[in-house]
């Protein structure tokens, strides 16, 4: 049975309905145009950069990173948004508000290598967009929450 090794919480800026998860030493830091395009997908990966689609155009999303010692069980709240493999040569990842840079310190994963990523989204959608528009002033927090589960596929 697998177990959670580390848990990290971050507040990540979502811009243009997307945010990024990248290797902490990714060469596109400060050059977000080098990140993969979503093109209608929920996730898009390009080596050590992962773009995540949001259902709300601009807000701050609560993101929980769970580092596991093996493949975690699926959450009972519903199926994941998507899964992929992310190259992490530095052994750490950083969440990015695409045009505004990193959201906090890097998340240490336990060494360099290829990591499986499973992503869950809670909230969001038309209801969250309606709540955001109806509030005065508009809401920019508490609209979506993500759980990002990571575990080593191949260590460096």
C-alpha positions as CSV (number, residue, x, y, z in Angstrom):
1,X,0.0,0.0,0.0
2,X,1.3,3.4,-0.9
3,X,1.5,6.5,1.4
4,X,1.8,10.2,1.2
5,X,5.4,11.3,1.9
6,X,4.9,15.2,1.8
7,X,2.0,17.6,1.4
8,X,2.4,21.2,0.3
9,X,-0.3,23.9,-0.1
10,X,0.1,26.8,-2.5
11,X,-2.2,29.6,-3.7
12,X,-1.6,29.8,-7.4
13,X,-2.6,32.6,-9.7
14,X,-4.7,31.5,-12.7
15,X,-4.5,33.7,-15.7
16,X,-6.4,33.3,-19.0
17,X,-7.9,30.1,-17.5
18,X,-4.5,28.3,-17.0
19,X,-1.5,27.8,-14.7
20,X,1.7,25.9,-15.0
21,X,3.6,23.3,-13.1
22,X,7.3,23.2,-14.1
23,X,10.6,21.7,-13.0
24,X,12.0,24.2,-10.5
25,X,15.0,24.9,-12.8
26,X,13.1,24.8,-16.1
27,X,14.7,26.7,-18.9
28,X,11.5,28.6,-19.7
29,X,11.3,30.4,-16.4
30,X,10.5,33.9,-17.3
31,X,9.6,32.9,-20.8
32,X,6.1,31.4,-20.5
33,X,5.5,31.3,-24.3
34,X,7.8,28.2,-24.3
35,X,5.2,26.3,-22.2
36,X,3.0,23.9,-24.1
37,X,-0.3,25.2,-25.4
38,X,-3.5,23.6,-24.0
39,X,-5.4,23.6,-27.4
40,X,-8.7,22.6,-25.7
41,X,-7.1,19.9,-23.5
42,X,-7.2,19.8,-19.7
43,X,-3.5,19.1,-19.4
44,X,-0.6,19.7,-21.8
45,X,2.9,18.5,-21.1
46,X,6.2,19.3,-22.8
47,X,9.1,17.6,-21.1
48,X,9.5,19.5,-17.8
49,X,6.5,21.9,-18.3
50,X,2.9,21.2,-17.6
51,X,0.0,23.5,-18.4
52,X,-3.3,23.0,-16.5
53,X,-6.7,24.3,-17.7
54,X,-8.9,26.1,-15.3
55,X,-12.7,26.6,-15.6
56,X,-12.4,30.2,-14.3
57,X,-10.5,32.8,-16.3
58,X,-8.7,34.8,-13.6
59,X,-8.5,33.9,-9.9
60,X,-6.3,32.4,-7.2
61,X,-6.6,28.6,-7.0
62,X,-5.9,26.6,-3.9
63,X,-3.5,23.8,-4.9
64,X,-2.5,20.9,-2.7
65,X,0.6,19.0,-3.8
66,X,0.8,15.4,-2.5
67,X,4.1,13.6,-3.0
68,X,3.5,9.8,-2.8
69,X,5.9,6.8,-2.5
70,X,4.0,5.0,-5.3
71,X,0.8,5.2,-7.3
72,X,-1.9,6.6,-5.0
73,X,-5.5,5.3,-4.9
74,X,-8.0,7.4,-6.9
75,X,-9.9,9.9,-4.8
76,X,-13.5,8.9,-4.1
77,X,-14.8,12.4,-5.1
78,X,-14.6,11.6,-8.8
79,X,-12.3,10.8,-11.6
80,X,-9.1,12.8,-12.2
81,X,-9.0,15.6,-14.7
82,X,-6.0,14.0,-16.2
83,X,-2.7,12.1,-15.8
84,X,0.7,12.6,-17.4
85,X,4.4,12.1,-16.9
86,X,6.6,15.1,-16.1
87,X,10.4,15.2,-16.3
88,X,11.8,16.8,-13.2
89,X,15.6,17.0,-13.6
90,X,16.0,19.2,-10.5
91,X,14.0,17.0,-8.2
92,X,11.6,19.9,-7.4
93,X,8.6,21.5,-9.1
94,X,7.2,25.0,-9.0
95,X,3.6,26.2,-9.7
96,X,3.5,29.2,-11.9
97,X,1.0,32.0,-12.6
98,X,2.0,32.0,-16.3
99,X,2.7,35.7,-16.7
100,X,3.6,36.6,-13.1
101,X,6.1,33.9,-12.1
102,X,6.3,31.3,-9.4
103,X,3.8,30.7,-6.6
104,X,5.9,30.2,-3.6
105,X,9.0,28.0,-3.0
106,X,9.6,24.9,-5.1
107,X,8.0,21.6,-3.9
108,X,10.7,19.0,-3.3
109,X,9.8,15.6,-4.7
110,X,12.7,13.4,-3.5
111,X,15.1,13.5,-6.3
112,X,15.4,14.0,-10.1
113,X,13.6,11.8,-12.5
114,X,10.3,11.2,-14.3
115,X,7.2,11.7,-12.2
116,X,3.7,10.6,-12.8
117,X,1.2,13.4,-12.2
118,X,-2.5,12.9,-11.5
119,X,-4.7,16.0,-11.2
120,X,-8.1,16.6,-9.6
121,X,-10.2,19.7,-9.8
122,X,-12.9,20.6,-7.2
123,X,-15.3,23.4,-7.7
124,X,-15.0,25.8,-10.7
125,X,-17.3,25.6,-13.7
126,X,-20.4,27.8,-14.5
127,X,-21.4,28.0,-10.8
128,X,-18.0,29.4,-9.8
129,X,-18.0,31.9,-12.7
130,X,-21.5,33.0,-11.7
131,X,-20.5,33.5,-8.0
132,X,-17.5,35.5,-9.1
133,X,-19.5,37.8,-11.3
134,X,-22.3,38.2,-8.7
135,X,-20.0,39.2,-5.8
136,X,-19.3,42.9,-5.2
137,X,-16.4,43.2,-5.3
138,X,-15.8,40.1,-7.6
139,X,-14.4,37.0,-5.9
140,X,-10.9,35.9,-6.8
141,X,-10.4,33.1,-4.2
142,X,-12.3,30.0,-3.2
143,X,-13.5,29.3,-6.7
144,X,-11.5,26.2,-7.5
145,X,-9.3,23.8,-5.6
146,X,-6.8,21.4,-7.2
147,X,-5.1,18.3,-5.9
148,X,-1.9,17.4,-7.7
149,X,-0.6,13.9,-6.8
150,X,3.0,13.1,-7.9
151,X,5.0,9.9,-7.6
152,X,8.3,8.7,-9.1
153,X,8.1,6.7,-12.3
154,X,11.9,6.6,-12.9
155,X,14.4,8.3,-10.6
156,X,17.4,10.1,-12.1
